Amino acid sequence: NMVIRDLFTEDINKIFTDNKQLYNKIYSYTKDTSPKQIKNIELYKSKIPIFDNHNIEDQISKSLKNKAWLKSGSYLIIDHTEAMVVVDVNSGRFIGKGNHEENSLKINLEAAHEIARQLRIRDIGGLVVIDFIDLINIKNRKKVYEELKKLLKKDRAKVSISDFSEFGLLQMTRQRIGLSLLHTLTDECNECNGLGRIKSKDATLTKLENWLKRFKTKFSDKRLIVYVNEKMNDYILNTKKAVINKLIFKNWIWINLKVDKNLKSNQYRIFSRKRKKDVTNEV
């Protein structure tokens, strides 16, 4: 009932449901609250799944990506940080006919429409900082500001927007009603710990080298099995075999490289042949 009350407004052309019980519930509620909207409620009866017919899964997938393409070939990068959401406008594949200032204005105006749309779709709340493509002419900056301000007036959430800063950034706040789409439909990545990136293969090899140095000062084991994931194993054998040989001769420890499919590319596990045990956590 709360969803229908808050979202089923007059600008909604149609609401579909493939569940008869839910249809009756929505119909009954709307009949009591907004009788004129009854004609916009429809029971979906096709054999084609409702999500497939309306391409819902693809739209959800696009809404979870940090890149949003514009029709002109430009695109937005939308990044969530702990403190704010940052939107970066990029010219991408856009080929304009005018000068740089005219092209930048055209991209920014198109971006303003998509930003307003993405804020609603993703239900982004809190502080939002937008880095539009630089405009030299103050009047052009004003056009972009006024366009975005006009578009945000249609938003059901309360929005406050400030003019361009001296650094060309535009700041705004959007009412935080609940969790954003990103945080509703995704969990934090255990592999990257929320960074969106994991340690590189070379950085992992450096970590392994430091592990061997510390291990050598504490233990006398001379034969170790180093388990890595398949991608790391291929990387070492194809491009970094000399590094492993260097580790062997430098530390006087024989290293036998093996694959463990359960490991991630930034992980390794080390087994001592002498003590017949996993020694990864001993240093």
C-alpha positions in Angstrom: 0.0 0.0 0.0 2.9 2.4 0.8 4.4 1.9 -2.7 1.1 2.6 -4.4 0.4 5.6 -2.1 3.8 7.2 -2.7 4.6 6.2 -6.3 1.3 5.6 -8.2 0.8 9.3 -9.1 -1.1 10.8 -12.0 2.1 10.9 -14.2 2.2 7.0 -14.1 0.6 5.7 -17.3 0.3 2.1 -16.4 1.0 -0.3 -13.5 1.3 -4.0 -14.3 1.2 -7.0 -12.1 1.3 -10.7 -13.0 -0.2 -11.8 -9.6 -4.0 -11.9 -9.4 -4.1 -11.6 -5.6 -1.8 -8.5 -5.7 -3.9 -7.1 -8.6 -7.0 -7.3 -6.5 -5.3 -5.7 -3.5 -4.0 -2.8 -5.6 -7.4 -2.4 -7.3 -9.2 -2.3 -4.0 -6.8 0.2 -2.4 -6.8 2.5 -5.5 -10.6 2.4 -5.7 -10.8 3.9 -2.2 -8.0 6.4 -2.5 -7.8 7.4 -6.2 -10.7 6.0 -8.3 -9.5 7.8 -11.4 -6.4 5.7 -11.4 -8.2 2.4 -11.6 -8.1 2.4 -15.4 -4.2 2.4 -15.2 -4.0 -0.9 -13.3 -3.6 -3.9 -15.5 -3.3 -7.7 -14.8 -0.5 -9.1 -16.9 -1.6 -12.4 -18.5 0.9 -13.2 -21.2 2.9 -16.4 -21.1 6.1 -14.4 -21.6 7.6 -13.6 -18.1 6.7 -10.0 -17.2 10.4 -9.1 -16.6 11.3 -10.4 -20.0 8.5 -8.6 -21.8 9.4 -5.2 -20.2 13.2 -5.9 -20.3 13.4 -5.2 -16.5 16.5 -7.3 -15.7 18.5 -5.5 -18.3 17.4 -2.1 -17.0 18.3 -3.2 -13.4 21.7 -4.4 -14.6 22.4 -1.1 -16.3 21.3 0.8 -13.2 23.9 -1.0 -11.1 26.8 -0.1 -13.3 28.8 3.0 -12.6 28.7 4.0 -16.3 25.6 5.4 -18.0 25.7 6.1 -21.7 24.0 9.1 -23.4 22.6 9.1 -26.9 25.3 11.4 -28.2 28.0 8.9 -27.3 28.9 10.8 -24.1 28.6 9.1 -20.7 28.4 9.5 -17.0 30.5 7.8 -14.4 28.6 7.5 -11.1 30.7 6.6 -8.1 29.4 6.0 -4.5 31.8 7.0 -1.7 31.2 7.0 2.0 30.5 10.7 2.1 28.9 11.5 -1.2 28.0 10.4 -4.7 30.3 11.8 -7.4 29.0 12.1 -11.0 31.6 12.8 -13.7 30.5 13.9 -17.2 32.7 12.6 -20.1 32.6 13.5 -23.8 33.3 9.9 -24.8 32.5 9.2 -28.5 30.7 12.5 -29.0 31.6 14.3 -32.2 30.2 17.8 -32.4 30.0 20.3 -35.2 30.6 23.4 -33.2 33.6 24.8 -31.3 34.7 23.3 -27.9 32.5 25.5 -25.8 29.3 24.8 -27.9 30.1 21.0 -27.9 30.6 21.1 -24.1 27.4 23.0 -23.5 25.4 20.4 -25.6 26.9 17.5 -23.8 26.3 19.1 -20.4 22.6 19.8 -21.2 22.1 16.2 -22.3 24.0 15.0 -19.2 21.7 17.1 -17.0 18.6 15.2 -18.2 20.3 11.8 -17.7 21.6 12.8 -14.2 18.1 13.8 -13.1 16.8 10.5 -14.5 19.6 8.4 -12.9 19.1 10.0 -9.5 15.5 8.9 -9.5 16.1 5.4 -11.0 18.9 4.6 -8.6 17.2 6.5 -5.7 20.4 8.2 -4.8 20.2 10.3 -1.6 22.5 12.6 0.3 25.3 14.8 -1.1 25.9 14.7 -4.9 28.8 16.4 -6.6 28.7 16.7 -10.3 31.8 17.4 -12.5 30.4 18.7 -15.8 32.7 19.3 -18.7 34.4 22.7 -18.2 32.5 25.7 -19.6 34.3 29.1 -19.9 31.3 31.2 -20.5 29.4 32.0 -17.3 26.1 32.3 -19.3 26.6 28.7 -20.5 27.2 27.5 -16.9 24.0 29.3 -15.9 22.1 27.4 -18.7 23.3 24.0 -17.4 22.4 25.0 -13.8 18.9 26.2 -14.7 18.2 23.1 -16.9 19.2 20.7 -14.1 17.2 22.8 -11.5 14.1 22.6 -13.7 14.4 18.9 -14.2 14.9 18.2 -10.5 11.6 20.0 -9.7 9.8 16.9 -11.1 11.6 14.7 -8.5 9.3 13.4 -5.7 12.2 13.6 -3.3 13.2 17.0 -1.9 16.2 18.5 -3.7 18.5 21.4 -3.1 21.0 22.6 -5.6 23.8 25.2 -5.6 25.4 27.0 -8.5 28.8 26.1 -10.0 31.7 26.5 -7.7 34.9 28.3 -8.7 36.3 24.9 -9.6 33.5 24.2 -12.0 31.7 21.6 -9.7 28.0 21.6 -9.0 26.8 20.4 -5.6 23.3 19.3 -4.7 21.5 17.3 -2.0 18.7 14.8 -2.6 16.4 13.6 0.2 17.5 10.2 1.5 14.3 8.2 1.8 15.8 4.8 2.0 18.8 2.8 0.7 19.9 3.5 -2.9 19.2 0.8 -5.6 22.9 -0.1 -5.4 22.9 -0.8 -1.7 19.5 -2.6 -1.9 20.4 -5.0 -4.7 24.1 -5.6 -4.0 26.3 -6.7 -1.1 29.8 -5.5 -0.4 32.5 -7.3 -2.3 34.5 -9.6 0.0 37.3 -9.8 -2.5 38.0 -6.0 -2.8 36.6 -4.9 0.6 34.4 -2.3 -1.0 37.2 -0.7 -3.0 35.9 -1.9 -6.3 39.5 -3.1 -7.1 41.7 -5.8 -5.8 45.5 -6.0 -5.3 47.3 -6.4 -8.6 49.2 -9.6 -9.5 52.6 -7.8 -9.2 51.6 -6.4 -5.8 50.6 -9.9 -4.6 54.0 -11.3 -5.8 55.7 -8.6 -3.8 53.7 -9.5 -0.7 54.7 -13.2 -1.3 58.3 -12.2 -1.5 58.1 -10.3 1.8 56.4 -13.3 3.3 59.3 -15.6 2.3 61.9 -13.2 3.7 60.1 -13.2 7.1 59.6 -16.9 7.0 63.3 -17.5 6.4 64.3 -15.6 9.6 62.0 -17.8 11.7 62.0 -21.3 10.3 64.4 -23.7 8.6 62.0 -25.3 6.2 63.6 -25.6 2.7 60.8 -27.0 0.6 57.5 -25.2 0.2 54.4 -25.6 -1.9 52.9 -22.3 -2.9 49.2 -22.5 -4.0 47.8 -19.7 -6.1 44.7 -19.4 -8.3 44.7 -20.4 -12.0 45.1 -16.9 -13.3 48.0 -16.1 -11.1 49.6 -19.4 -11.9 49.4 -18.7 -15.7 50.7 -15.1 -15.1 53.7 -16.4 -13.2 54.6 -19.2 -15.7 54.1 -16.9 -18.7 55.7 -13.6 -17.6 57.2 -13.9 -14.1 59.0 -17.2 -13.9 62.3 -15.4 -13.5 60.8 -13.8 -10.3 60.1 -17.2 -8.8 63.6 -18.4 -9.7 65.0 -15.3 -8.0 63.0 -16.0 -4.9 64.3 -19.6 -4.8 68.0 -18.7 -5.1 67.8 -15.6 -2.9 66.1 -17.3 0.0 67.5 -20.9 -0.6 64.0 -22.3 -0.5 62.6 -24.6 -3.1 59.2 -23.5 -4.3 56.7 -25.8 -6.0 53.9 -23.8 -7.6 50.4 -25.4 -7.6 46.9 -24.3 -8.4 44.0 -23.9 -5.9 40.8 -22.9 -7.7 39.3 -21.7 -4.4 41.8 -18.9 -4.1 41.3 -15.4 -5.5 43.9 -13.7 -7.7 45.2 -11.7 -4.8 45.6 -14.7 -2.4 48.1 -17.4 -1.8 48.4 -20.4 0.5 51.7 -22.0 1.5 52.4 -25.6 2.7 55.5 -26.9 4.3 56.7 -30.3 3.0 58.9 -30.8 6.0 56.1 -30.3 8.6 53.3 -31.4 6.3 51.1 -28.5 7.3 49.8 -25.1 6.1 52.2 -22.4 7.3 50.6 -19.4 5.6 49.7 -17.7 8.9 52.9 -18.5 10.7 54.5 -15.2 9.7 
